[in-house]
Amino acid sequence: MALTKKEWLALEKKADELRNLCLDTTFWAGSGHIGGGMSCMDMLTILYHKYLNIKADDPNWADRDRFILSKGHSGIAYAPVLCDFGYNDKEQLKTFNLTNSKMGIHLDSNKVVGVDASTGSLGHGLSIALGTGLAARVLGKDYKTYCILGDGECDEGSNWEAAMSIAAFKATNVITFVDRNKCMIDGRTEDVMPLEPFADKWRAFGFHVIEVDGQNLNELSEAIDYALGEPDAPVMIIADTIKGAGIDFMEDDYHWHYGAIDEEKYKLAKESLKKYYAQRVARAEKEGK
């Protein structure tokens, strides 16, 4: 079901707040993986503010939905989401990736409240997601597990082992996304290690594949609703995104896989995010019902 205009606009407001908080965190830290953080922020926003069955006052609730950020280097986006949700003190963001901070560049589940799995050594998040999905089945629980992969991360063979296993076990309670921003640390994915035909590969492994605009909250919502509709095979949502989405001098530039933010860049980025938010609101006003 499509988002109502009211829902869409509320989610756009929250996504804007979180993009700005991600930028703030990068500025306080001096640098970070802001490009991939911005590309997946809409997925994080809609999961935490519409779909995840979780409790802000009980982060270890046994029946909660699980979330695995397999592309763990985007912790600079994930940490603001977890702090804004109420799991952690926002003041901790001012120490992100600094000596003795609990907020390391790859979030540690033993230190950061709300993190279901420590990730960052790329390629193992989907296997963890399968494990939590199978645990739900064994325990007779109906919680879902959501997992976000990076597209560059899909060069790791362990992802395909997990995909094969998810299909074999028919783990339809695991809902998977790929942040398909087409950039990775050393260049564009298709130049470093071509992934296309990407969707066909997931289909060959037994997944229903939905390709969406990953910066369109309404399309993401419709894809998640489909995945929650008890399909007969696991669902892969390939989200077509833009590296550094919302910050014009970063967009679609693999050099911003990791980058430093000084005061001048910070001000320019803030202005760009204002314009980007206005464009997003205009789209929701026009297309929402």
C-alpha positions as CSV (number, residue, x, y, z in Angstrom):
1,M,0.0,0.0,0.0
2,A,1.3,3.4,-0.9
3,L,2.1,5.9,1.8
4,T,-0.5,8.6,2.5
5,K,0.7,12.1,1.8
6,K,0.7,12.8,5.5
7,E,2.9,9.7,6.2
8,W,5.2,10.6,3.3
9,L,5.8,14.2,4.4
10,A,6.4,13.1,8.0
11,L,9.0,10.5,6.8
12,E,10.6,13.2,4.5
13,K,11.0,15.5,7.6
14,K,12.5,12.7,9.6
15,A,14.9,11.7,6.8
16,D,16.0,15.3,6.4
17,E,16.7,15.5,10.2
18,L,18.7,12.3,10.0
19,R,20.7,13.4,6.9
20,N,21.6,16.6,8.8
21,L,22.5,14.6,11.9
22,C,24.7,12.3,9.8
23,L,26.5,15.4,8.3
24,D,26.9,16.9,11.8
25,T,28.4,13.6,13.0
26,T,30.9,13.6,10.1
27,F,31.8,17.2,10.9
28,W,32.4,16.4,14.6
29,A,34.4,13.4,13.7
30,G,36.4,15.2,11.1
31,S,35.8,12.5,8.5
32,G,33.7,9.4,7.8
33,H,31.9,7.2,5.4
34,I,29.3,9.8,4.6
35,G,28.8,8.9,0.9
36,G,27.3,5.5,1.6
37,G,25.6,6.8,4.8
38,M,23.6,9.3,2.8
39,S,22.7,6.7,0.1
40,C,21.1,4.4,2.6
41,M,19.5,6.9,4.9
42,D,16.0,6.6,3.3
43,M,16.0,2.9,3.9
44,L,17.1,3.4,7.6
45,T,14.4,6.1,8.0
46,I,11.5,4.1,6.7
47,L,12.5,1.0,8.6
48,Y,13.0,2.7,12.0
49,H,10.0,5.0,11.6
50,K,7.4,2.9,9.9
51,Y,8.2,-0.9,9.8
52,L,10.5,-2.2,12.5
53,N,8.5,-3.6,15.4
54,I,10.8,-2.4,18.2
55,K,10.5,-0.5,21.5
56,A,12.6,2.6,22.3
57,D,12.3,1.8,26.0
58,D,13.2,-1.9,25.7
59,P,16.0,-2.4,23.1
60,N,16.4,-6.1,24.1
61,W,12.7,-7.0,23.8
62,A,12.8,-10.7,22.8
63,D,10.0,-10.3,20.2
64,R,11.5,-7.3,18.4
65,D,12.3,-7.3,14.7
66,R,16.0,-7.5,14.0
67,F,18.0,-5.2,11.8
68,I,21.4,-6.0,10.4
69,L,23.5,-3.2,8.7
70,S,25.8,-5.5,6.7
71,K,27.5,-2.5,5.1
72,G,28.7,-1.6,8.6
73,H,31.0,1.2,7.5
74,S,27.8,3.3,7.1
75,G,27.7,3.4,10.9
76,I,28.0,7.1,10.6
77,A,24.4,7.1,9.3
78,Y,23.2,4.3,11.6
79,A,24.5,5.9,14.8
80,P,22.4,9.0,14.3
81,V,19.3,6.9,13.7
82,L,19.8,4.9,16.9
83,C,20.5,8.1,18.9
84,D,17.5,9.9,17.5
85,F,15.3,6.9,18.2
86,G,16.2,7.1,21.8
87,Y,18.5,4.1,22.3
88,N,21.6,6.2,22.9
89,D,22.5,9.7,24.0
90,K,22.9,12.1,21.1
91,E,25.9,13.7,22.8
92,Q,27.8,10.5,22.0
93,L,27.7,11.5,18.4
94,K,30.1,14.3,19.1
95,T,32.8,11.7,19.9
96,F,32.1,9.4,16.9
97,N,35.3,7.5,16.0
98,L,37.3,9.4,18.5
99,T,39.6,7.8,21.1
100,N,37.7,6.0,23.9
101,S,34.3,6.6,22.3
102,K,31.6,4.0,22.4
103,M,30.7,5.1,18.9
104,G,33.3,3.4,16.8
105,I,33.4,3.8,13.0
106,H,31.9,0.3,12.8
107,L,29.2,0.1,15.5
108,D,29.9,-2.5,18.2
109,S,26.8,-4.3,19.5
110,N,28.5,-4.6,22.9
111,K,28.8,-0.9,23.2
112,V,26.0,0.8,21.2
113,V,22.5,0.1,22.3
114,G,20.2,-1.1,19.6
115,V,22.8,-2.7,17.4
116,D,21.8,-6.3,16.8
117,A,25.1,-7.4,15.2
118,S,28.6,-5.9,14.9
119,T,29.4,-5.7,11.2
120,G,32.0,-3.9,9.1
121,S,34.2,-6.8,7.9
122,L,32.0,-6.9,4.8
123,G,30.2,-10.0,3.6
124,H,28.8,-11.6,6.8
125,G,25.7,-9.6,7.6
126,L,23.4,-11.6,5.4
127,S,24.6,-14.8,7.0
128,I,23.8,-13.3,10.5
129,A,20.4,-12.3,9.2
130,L,19.7,-15.8,8.1
131,G,20.7,-17.0,11.5
132,T,18.2,-14.7,13.3
133,G,15.5,-15.6,10.7
134,L,16.0,-19.3,11.4
135,A,16.1,-18.7,15.2
136,A,12.7,-17.0,14.9
137,R,11.3,-20.1,13.2
138,V,12.8,-22.5,15.8
139,L,11.5,-20.4,18.7
140,G,8.0,-20.1,17.1
141,K,8.3,-16.3,16.9
142,D,7.0,-14.1,14.1
143,Y,9.6,-11.3,14.2
144,K,11.2,-10.3,10.9
145,T,14.9,-9.6,10.1
146,Y,15.8,-6.8,7.8
147,C,19.3,-6.6,6.3
148,I,21.0,-3.9,4.2
149,L,23.9,-4.9,2.0
150,G,26.2,-2.6,0.0
151,D,26.6,-3.3,-3.7
152,G,30.4,-3.3,-3.5
153,E,30.0,-5.8,-0.6
154,C,28.4,-8.2,-3.1
155,D,31.9,-8.9,-4.4
156,E,32.2,-11.1,-1.3
157,G,31.4,-14.7,-1.9
158,S,29.9,-15.2,1.5
159,N,26.9,-13.1,0.5
160,W,26.1,-15.6,-2.2
161,E,26.5,-18.6,0.2
162,A,24.0,-16.8,2.4
163,A,21.6,-16.1,-0.5
164,M,21.7,-19.8,-1.5
165,S,20.9,-20.8,2.0
166,I,18.1,-18.3,2.5
167,A,16.5,-19.6,-0.6
168,A,17.0,-23.3,0.4
169,F,15.5,-22.7,3.8
170,K,12.7,-20.5,2.4
171,A,13.5,-17.9,5.0
172,T,10.9,-15.5,3.9
173,N,11.0,-13.7,7.3
174,V,14.4,-12.3,6.1
175,I,13.9,-9.2,4.0
176,T,17.1,-8.0,2.2
177,F,18.1,-4.7,0.6
178,V,21.1,-3.7,-1.5
179,D,22.1,-0.1,-1.5
180,R,22.9,0.0,-5.2
181,N,24.8,3.3,-5.4
182,K,27.2,1.8,-7.9
183,C,30.3,3.1,-6.1
184,M,32.8,1.5,-3.9
185,I,36.1,2.5,-2.3
186,D,38.3,2.1,-5.3
187,G,35.9,3.3,-8.1
188,R,32.6,2.5,-9.7
189,T,31.4,-1.1,-9.1
190,E,31.1,-1.9,-12.8
191,D,34.7,-0.8,-13.3
192,V,36.2,-2.7,-10.3
193,M,34.1,-5.9,-10.5
194,P,31.0,-5.8,-12.7
195,L,27.8,-6.9,-10.9
196,E,25.4,-6.7,-13.8
197,P,23.1,-8.4,-14.6
198,F,22.6,-7.9,-10.8
199,A,18.9,-8.5,-10.4
200,D,19.1,-11.7,-12.5
201,K,21.7,-13.1,-10.3
202,W,19.5,-12.8,-7.2
203,R,16.6,-14.3,-9.2
204,A,18.8,-17.2,-10.1
205,F,19.5,-17.8,-6.4
206,G,15.7,-18.1,-5.8
207,F,14.7,-14.6,-4.7
208,H,11.8,-12.4,-5.7
209,V,13.5,-9.2,-6.8
210,I,12.0,-5.7,-6.6
211,E,13.9,-2.8,-8.1
212,V,13.1,0.6,-6.7
213,D,14.3,4.2,-6.5
214,G,16.1,4.0,-3.2
215,Q,15.6,7.7,-2.6
216,N,11.8,7.4,-3.0
217,L,10.2,6.6,0.3
218,N,6.9,5.7,-1.3
219,E,8.5,3.1,-3.6
220,L,10.5,1.7,-0.7
221,S,7.2,1.4,1.3
222,E,5.4,-0.5,-1.5
223,A,8.4,-2.9,-1.8
224,I,8.5,-3.7,1.9
225,D,4.7,-4.2,2.0
226,Y,5.1,-6.8,-0.8
227,A,7.9,-8.5,1.1
228,L,5.7,-8.6,4.3
229,G,2.9,-10.2,2.3
230,E,4.1,-13.8,2.8
231,P,5.5,-14.4,-0.6
232,D,6.6,-17.9,-1.6
233,A,10.2,-17.0,-1.8
234,P,12.6,-14.6,-0.1
235,V,12.6,-11.0,-1.3
236,M,15.5,-8.9,-2.4
237,I,14.9,-5.1,-2.8
238,I,17.5,-3.5,-5.0
239,A,17.4,0.1,-4.1
240,D,18.8,2.3,-6.9
241,T,20.5,5.1,-4.9
242,I,23.0,7.9,-5.2
243,K,26.3,8.0,-3.3
244,G,26.2,11.1,-1.1
245,A,22.5,11.8,-1.9
246,G,21.5,15.3,-1.0
247,I,24.9,16.9,-0.9
248,D,25.6,18.1,-4.4
249,F,29.4,18.1,-4.4
250,M,29.4,14.5,-3.1
251,E,26.7,12.9,-5.3
252,D,27.7,9.9,-7.4
253,D,31.4,10.4,-6.6
254,Y,33.2,7.3,-5.3
255,H,35.8,9.5,-3.8
256,W,33.3,10.3,-1.1
257,H,33.2,6.7,0.0
258,Y,35.2,8.2,2.9
259,G,36.0,11.9,3.2
260,A,36.9,14.8,5.5
261,I,34.5,17.6,6.3
262,D,35.9,21.0,7.2
263,E,33.9,24.1,8.1
264,E,33.6,25.3,4.6
265,K,32.4,22.0,3.2
266,Y,30.1,21.6,6.2
267,K,28.3,24.9,5.3
268,L,28.1,24.1,1.7
269,A,26.6,20.7,2.5
270,K,24.0,22.2,4.8
271,E,22.8,24.5,2.1
272,S,22.6,21.6,-0.4
273,L,20.6,19.5,2.1
274,K,18.1,22.4,2.4
275,K,17.6,22.5,-1.3
276,Y,17.4,18.7,-1.5
277,Y,14.7,18.6,1.2
278,A,12.6,21.2,-0.6
279,Q,12.8,19.1,-3.8
280,R,11.7,16.0,-1.9
281,V,8.8,17.7,-0.2
282,A,7.6,19.0,-3.6
283,R,7.6,15.5,-5.0
284,A,5.6,14.1,-2.0
285,E,3.2,17.0,-2.3
286,K,2.7,16.3,-6.0
287,E,2.6,12.5,-5.9
288,G,1.1,11.8,-2.5
289,K,-2.6,11.1,-2.0
